[in-house]
Amino acid sequence: MKIRTLGSSEPVPWDLLLEADPDIKHIEGYFAESSVRIAVSRERVIGICASMETAPGTWEIMNLSVSSEYRGRGVGAQLIADAEALAIQSGGRAIEVGTGNSSIRQLGFYQRCGYRITGIRPDHFVHTYGEPIYEDGIPCRDMIRLEKQLVPQ
Ligand SMILES: CC(C)(COP(=O)(O)OP(=O)(O)OC[C@H]1O[C@@H](n2cnc3c(N)ncnc32)[C@H](O)[C@@H]1OP(=O)(O)O)[C@@H](O)C(=O)NCCC(=O)NCCS
C-alpha cells in the first residue's frame, strides 16, 4: 500500500468520499481547496484523505474514507498520520476533525489516533443534511469536534 497525492487528471473517487460525507455539494465546497491524498494498493484506490488549512496554523481533515473491504487494517490510521505530516511540513500547529454524534466507532478511532474532543456543534447535521441520518439507530444530529496538537504548546 502506498499513499500519494491524487493527480489533477485522475478520476475523483466519489464513492469513497460520499461514504464519509453524503452531501456532494458539501464535498465540492472543500475538495478543490484540499490536499487530497490517496492510499493505493495493486493500482486500486482503497482510501482517501482530504485536508486543508482552515485558519493560520490550523488544519482540518475534511474527508477520510477507506474501502469497506480494507477497513480495520491500519489504512485509515496511516492516512491520518500522512495528513498530520503534511500539515506539520506546512507549518501546521494543530489539526482538527469533525464527526457525527452517532459515529461511535469513528469517535473511538480518532481518540486512539491521539485526537481529543474540543467541542460540539449542536444540530449541525440537522441543518446540513436534508434527510435524517441514523447510524446503529442513533440519530446523527450534532457534530463532535476533535483536535490534535502537532507541536508542543
Ligand atoms: C473511519 C475509517 C476511515 C477508519 O479507517 P480504517 O482503515 O478502518 O482504520 P484503521 O484500520 O486504521 O483503524 C480501525 C479502527 O477504526 C475503527 N473503525 C471505525 N469504523 C470502522 C469500520 N467501519 N470498520 C472497521 N473499523 C472501523 C475501529 O474501531 C478500529 O479500531 P481498532 O483497530 O482499535 O479495532 C473507515 O472505517 C471508514 O472509511 N469509514 C467510513 C467513512 C467514515 O466514517 N469516515 C470518517 C468520517 S468522520
The ligand as a Gaussian input file, in Angstrom:
#p B3LYP/6-31G(d) Opt

LIG

0 1
 C      -13.181000       5.553000       9.863000
 C      -12.312000       4.839000       8.817000
 C      -11.679000       5.878000       7.898000
 C      -11.198000       4.101000       9.551000
 O      -10.348000       3.516000       8.564000
 P       -9.664000       2.087000       8.831000
 O       -8.694000       1.833000       7.736000
 O      -10.690000       1.072000       9.103000
 O       -8.879000       2.457000      10.161000
 P       -7.775000       1.612000      10.904000
 O       -7.693000       0.222000      10.366000
 O       -6.543000       2.431000      10.924000
 O       -8.381000       1.577000      12.339000
 C       -9.566000       0.843000      12.509000
 C      -10.232000       1.342000      13.738000
 O      -11.266000       2.238000      13.323000
 C      -12.495000       1.847000      13.923000
 N      -13.497000       1.820000      12.864000
 C      -14.346000       2.828000      12.649000
 N      -15.193000       2.492000      11.691000
 C      -14.859000       1.252000      11.231000
 C      -15.385000       0.374000      10.253000
 N      -16.466000       0.710000       9.533000
 N      -14.768000      -0.816000      10.031000
 C      -13.670000      -1.153000      10.759000
 N      -13.148000      -0.360000      11.723000
 C      -13.744000       0.832000      11.971000
 C      -12.332000       0.524000      14.575000
 O      -12.821000       0.674000      15.870000
 C      -10.866000       0.212000      14.501000
 O      -10.320000       0.293000      15.767000
 P       -9.350000      -0.893000      16.277000
 O       -8.270000      -1.031000      15.226000
 O       -8.867000      -0.398000      17.584000
 O      -10.253000      -2.080000      16.336000
 C      -13.115000       3.800000       7.994000
 O      -13.755000       2.932000       8.853000
 C      -14.134000       4.392000       7.033000
 O      -13.802000       4.732000       5.907000
 N      -15.410000       4.515000       7.462000
 C      -16.461000       5.051000       6.592000
 C      -16.267000       6.529000       6.309000
 C      -16.177000       7.324000       7.595000
 O      -16.930000       7.117000       8.515000
 N      -15.186000       8.269000       7.615000
 C      -14.977000       9.139000       8.743000
 C      -15.949000      10.254000       8.686000
 S      -15.764000      11.265000      10.129000

